[in-house]
Amino acid sequence: MSKPDDLSKPLVALDHDSTLVCVIEMSGSSWLVAATVPGVDRLQKLPVDPARLLAQVERWRQEAARAGRTITRTVVAYESGRDGFWLARLLRGHGIEVYVIHASSVAVSREQRRAKTDRLDTEMLMRALLGWLRGEPGHCRMVAIPPRRMPGDRDASARGWLPNAPD
């Protein structure tokens, strides 16, 4: 039996027909969001703005509904890094299942120099996340998301994304 805080594998089996899966490649000036809407892959470049991200996720849910698919689960993941955990807590507050992927756990080919683009990175993150969601070992490891803002977290409240009260 899995423990609720066990991040070695997902607690819920992946149902491709009712799950919207998104990954975010974050940079300082924009976010590249890749999604698998049941049956269709999408890619969208967004400004660094959680409200725009939430609106885009909602558009993809509506797109799935128009295609006759009911989305019962939305999963979003991104690599751990300079943005910390504020975005994960914000998305969870909107009912989205969020995972932070340990950056060094995603396997990359070391045989030759690989191209490094945000689009390729989102593809790699999506493959790793989908493998992890299917329960396949070795795709990636997840980082525990602390429940409260920790020292060193990027201050999202300064940009007006979170209330000034401690989260």
C-alpha positions as a LaTeX table, in Angstrom:
\begin{tabular}{lrrr}
\hline
Residue & $x$ (\AA) & $y$ (\AA) & $z$ (\AA) \\
\hline
Met1 & 0.00 & 0.00 & 0.00 \\
Ser2 & 1.38 & 3.40 & $-0.96$ \\
Lys3 & 1.80 & 6.09 & 1.65 \\
Pro4 & 0.26 & 9.49 & 0.86 \\
Asp5 & 3.69 & 11.17 & 0.92 \\
Asp6 & 5.41 & 8.47 & $-1.19$ \\
Leu7 & 6.65 & 10.23 & $-4.33$ \\
Ser8 & 8.28 & 7.15 & $-5.87$ \\
Lys9 & 5.09 & 6.45 & $-7.85$ \\
Pro10 & 1.70 & 8.09 & $-8.40$ \\
Leu11 & $-1.18$ & 7.30 & $-6.05$ \\
Val12 & $-3.77$ & 7.27 & $-8.87$ \\
Ala13 & $-3.55$ & 5.29 & $-12.11$ \\
Leu14 & $-3.31$ & 7.33 & $-15.31$ \\
Asp15 & $-6.46$ & 7.39 & $-17.41$ \\
His16 & $-5.44$ & 8.93 & $-20.76$ \\
Asp17 & $-9.05$ & 9.62 & $-21.79$ \\
Ser18 & $-9.93$ & 11.86 & $-18.84$ \\
Thr19 & $-6.61$ & 13.37 & $-17.75$ \\
Leu20 & $-5.15$ & 16.66 & $-18.96$ \\
Val21 & $-1.36$ & 16.42 & $-18.52$ \\
Cys22 & 0.78 & 19.58 & $-18.71$ \\
Val23 & 4.46 & 20.33 & $-18.26$ \\
Ile24 & 6.04 & 23.76 & $-17.96$ \\
Glu25 & 9.52 & 24.75 & $-19.11$ \\
Met26 & 10.22 & 27.90 & $-17.14$ \\
Ser27 & 12.55 & 30.71 & $-18.06$ \\
Gly28 & 12.91 & 34.20 & $-16.69$ \\
Ser29 & 10.78 & 35.85 & $-19.38$ \\
Ser30 & 8.29 & 33.19 & $-20.46$ \\
Trp31 & 6.86 & 29.75 & $-19.82$ \\
Leu32 & 6.54 & 27.12 & $-22.53$ \\
Val33 & 3.61 & 24.88 & $-21.62$ \\
Ala34 & 3.12 & 21.53 & $-23.32$ \\
Ala35 & $-0.10$ & 19.61 & $-22.81$ \\
Thr36 & $-1.62$ & 16.32 & $-23.74$ \\
Val37 & $-5.32$ & 16.97 & $-24.07$ \\
Pro38 & $-6.90$ & 13.53 & $-24.55$ \\
Gly39 & $-5.96$ & 12.63 & $-28.09$ \\
Val40 & $-4.15$ & 15.87 & $-28.96$ \\
Asp41 & $-0.79$ & 17.42 & $-28.06$ \\
Arg42 & $-0.57$ & 21.16 & $-27.54$ \\
Leu43 & 2.27 & 23.67 & $-27.06$ \\
Gln44 & 1.77 & 27.25 & $-25.89$ \\
Lys45 & 4.24 & 30.00 & $-24.99$ \\
Leu46 & 2.96 & 32.19 & $-22.15$ \\
Pro47 & 4.26 & 35.18 & $-20.24$ \\
Val48 & 5.37 & 34.48 & $-16.67$ \\
Asp49 & 1.86 & 34.92 & $-15.29$ \\
Pro50 & $-0.06$ & 32.29 & $-13.30$ \\
Ala51 & $-3.42$ & 33.79 & $-14.29$ \\
Arg52 & $-2.59$ & 33.21 & $-17.98$ \\
Leu53 & $-1.48$ & 29.65 & $-17.15$ \\
Leu54 & $-4.76$ & 28.92 & $-15.34$ \\
Ala55 & $-6.73$ & 30.41 & $-18.25$ \\
Gln56 & $-4.82$ & 28.25 & $-20.75$ \\
Val57 & $-5.44$ & 25.09 & $-18.72$ \\
Glu58 & $-9.14$ & 25.97 & $-18.65$ \\
Arg59 & $-9.15$ & 26.49 & $-22.46$ \\
Trp60 & $-7.63$ & 23.03 & $-22.91$ \\
Arg61 & $-10.29$ & 21.52 & $-20.61$ \\
Gln62 & $-13.00$ & 23.19 & $-22.72$ \\
Glu63 & $-11.34$ & 21.96 & $-25.92$ \\
Ala64 & $-11.47$ & 18.40 & $-24.58$ \\
Ala65 & $-15.14$ & 18.86 & $-23.64$ \\
Arg66 & $-15.97$ & 20.07 & $-27.18$ \\
Ala67 & $-14.29$ & 16.89 & $-28.48$ \\
Gly68 & $-16.54$ & 14.79 & $-26.22$ \\
Arg69 & $-13.96$ & 14.10 & $-23.50$ \\
Thr70 & $-14.64$ & 14.92 & $-19.86$ \\
Ile71 & $-11.53$ & 15.96 & $-17.95$ \\
Thr72 & $-11.69$ & 14.60 & $-14.40$ \\
Arg73 & $-8.02$ & 15.08 & $-13.52$ \\
Thr74 & $-5.53$ & 17.81 & $-14.39$ \\
Val75 & $-1.84$ & 17.17 & $-13.75$ \\
Val76 & 0.83 & 19.86 & $-14.08$ \\
Ala77 & 4.57 & 19.36 & $-13.55$ \\
Tyr78 & 7.72 & 21.39 & $-13.88$ \\
Glu79 & 11.39 & 20.96 & $-13.01$ \\
Ser80 & 12.62 & 22.14 & $-9.66$ \\
Gly81 & 14.68 & 25.27 & $-9.95$ \\
Arg82 & 14.83 & 28.94 & $-9.30$ \\
Asp83 & 11.07 & 29.43 & $-9.14$ \\
Gly84 & 10.72 & 27.29 & $-6.04$ \\
Phe85 & 7.36 & 25.96 & $-4.93$ \\
Trp86 & 5.08 & 28.98 & $-4.95$ \\
Leu87 & 3.56 & 28.02 & $-8.30$ \\
Ala88 & 2.86 & 24.47 & $-7.12$ \\
Arg89 & 1.01 & 25.76 & $-4.06$ \\
Leu90 & $-0.94$ & 28.26 & $-6.17$ \\
Leu91 & $-2.02$ & 25.58 & $-8.69$ \\
Arg92 & $-2.97$ & 23.19 & $-5.89$ \\
Gly93 & $-5.16$ & 25.96 & $-4.48$ \\
His94 & $-7.05$ & 25.84 & $-7.80$ \\
Gly95 & $-7.63$ & 22.07 & $-7.60$ \\
Ile96 & $-4.80$ & 21.07 & $-9.94$ \\
Glu97 & $-2.60$ & 18.08 & $-9.15$ \\
Val98 & 0.98 & 19.39 & $-9.21$ \\
Tyr99 & 4.37 & 17.67 & $-9.20$ \\
Val100 & 7.83 & 19.18 & $-9.10$ \\
Ile101 & 10.33 & 17.01 & $-10.96$ \\
His102 & 13.80 & 16.67 & $-9.48$ \\
Ala103 & 15.93 & 18.32 & $-12.18$ \\
Ser104 & 18.81 & 15.84 & $-12.07$ \\
Ser105 & 16.53 & 12.79 & $-12.16$ \\
Val106 & 15.41 & 13.14 & $-15.79$ \\
Ala107 & 17.54 & 10.91 & $-17.98$ \\
Val108 & 19.32 & 12.60 & $-20.89$ \\
Ser109 & 21.55 & 11.06 & $-23.51$ \\
Arg110 & 25.23 & 11.55 & $-22.68$ \\
Glu111 & 26.50 & 9.96 & $-25.90$ \\
Gln112 & 26.59 & 13.14 & $-27.91$ \\
Arg113 & 26.00 & 16.81 & $-27.44$ \\
Arg114 & 22.25 & 17.32 & $-27.50$ \\
Ala115 & 20.31 & 20.25 & $-28.80$ \\
Lys116 & 18.95 & 22.42 & $-26.00$ \\
Thr117 & 15.70 & 24.17 & $-26.74$ \\
Asp118 & 12.64 & 24.78 & $-24.58$ \\
Arg119 & 10.51 & 22.75 & $-27.00$ \\
Leu120 & 12.83 & 19.73 & $-26.70$ \\
Asp121 & 12.91 & 20.17 & $-22.93$ \\
Thr122 & 9.10 & 20.11 & $-22.73$ \\
Glu123 & 9.05 & 16.91 & $-24.81$ \\
Met124 & 11.60 & 15.33 & $-22.46$ \\
Leu125 & 9.65 & 16.44 & $-19.37$ \\
Met126 & 6.39 & 15.14 & $-20.86$ \\
Arg127 & 7.93 & 11.72 & $-21.59$ \\
Ala128 & 9.34 & 11.54 & $-18.05$ \\
Leu129 & 6.08 & 12.64 & $-16.42$ \\
Leu130 & 3.88 & 10.28 & $-18.46$ \\
Gly131 & 6.22 & 7.37 & $-17.65$ \\
Trp132 & 6.08 & 8.26 & $-13.96$ \\
Leu133 & 2.27 & 8.61 & $-14.06$ \\
Arg134 & 2.04 & 5.14 & $-15.64$ \\
Gly135 & 4.10 & 3.81 & $-12.71$ \\
Glu136 & 7.11 & 2.87 & $-14.81$ \\
Pro137 & 10.32 & 2.97 & $-12.75$ \\
Gly138 & 13.30 & 5.15 & $-13.60$ \\
His139 & 11.65 & 7.98 & $-15.52$ \\
Cys140 & 12.10 & 10.71 & $-12.93$ \\
Arg141 & 11.84 & 11.53 & $-9.23$ \\
Met142 & 9.51 & 14.04 & $-7.66$ \\
Val143 & 10.38 & 16.61 & $-5.03$ \\
Ala144 & 8.12 & 17.01 & $-2.00$ \\
Ile145 & 6.32 & 20.34 & $-2.10$ \\
Pro146 & 6.52 & 22.05 & 1.30 \\
Pro147 & 3.13 & 23.22 & 2.55 \\
Arg148 & 4.29 & 26.76 & 3.38 \\
Arg149 & 6.58 & 29.29 & 1.81 \\
Met150 & 10.16 & 28.48 & 2.77 \\
Pro151 & 13.16 & 30.81 & 3.06 \\
Gly152 & 14.61 & 31.24 & $-0.43$ \\
Asp153 & 11.27 & 30.75 & $-2.22$ \\
Arg154 & 10.75 & 33.36 & $-4.87$ \\
Asp155 & 8.39 & 35.96 & $-3.49$ \\
Ala156 & 5.34 & 35.65 & $-5.70$ \\
Ser157 & 3.34 & 37.95 & $-3.43$ \\
Ala158 & 5.58 & 40.84 & $-4.51$ \\
Arg159 & 4.21 & 40.41 & $-8.06$ \\
Gly160 & 0.62 & 40.28 & $-6.84$ \\
Trp161 & 0.16 & 36.58 & $-7.58$ \\
Leu162 & $-0.34$ & 35.55 & $-3.99$ \\
Pro163 & $-1.84$ & 37.40 & $-1.04$ \\
Asn164 & 0.73 & 39.07 & 1.20 \\
Ala165 & $-0.24$ & 36.78 & 4.07 \\
Pro166 & 2.00 & 33.74 & 4.54 \\
Asp167 & 0.80 & 30.85 & 2.46 \\
\hline
\end{tabular}
